[in-house]
């Protein structure tokens, strides 16, 4: 088993040769909440072929609420009532046997039923339908973001600042480790295969942010114990335009 190094982390950002995107997306108003969790706890949750990715021996799990905008297949225009919705994902950081670093999603909640079906069908990602809303606060310098998965007893609430001094993550830092991720892994349960997809976008411009309201209810829905503490790292990014490539077997 190989582990990621500086070269493989940078290579993940390169556009794949000889392939064209199958989808275009815009991700906006992203909140990144991260908690440190023991590596052995994360490893027990991963499918065969994936390994925890660590930074200075530490592993993290994240909750990321954001806006999905202008979602469209490569050959069709965006349609407002289908192409714009809210999404919140629960994720951790992994690598495959060849040392390729990426993201493993435990869940992705969205308030667009068609998007949930398409992602489950074609990308083998664990999407769930949810009731969600986002309301601007403080003269549009903060967001109150709410999400409740269909069938769940409780919902989640996030109130976060959307202004700051933005910068790009520097190679070799924890910020780069958490934010600069361009590969995603998923599991095809029917074929029992590990799958891999790639996205391409410019590096995030981000800032540390103030979060007045948060919870870890989504961690509980994914069979993790409550952290019983605020997030260890809280960051905000205004957004990026994203090219999405077809998923393939690892």
Secondary structure, 3 states (H helix, E strand, C coil): CECCCHHHHHHCCCCCCCCCCCEEEEEEEEEEEEEEECHHHHHCCCCCCCEECCECCEEEEEEEEEEEEEEEECCCCCCHHHHCEEEEEEEEEEECCECCEEEEEEEEEECCHHHHHHHHHHCCCCEEEEEEEEEEECCCCEEEEEEEECCCCCCEEEEEECCCCCEECCCCCHHHHHHCCCEEEEEECCCCEEEEEEEECCCCEEEECCEEECCCHHHHHCCCCCCCCCCCEEEEEEEEEEEECCCEEC
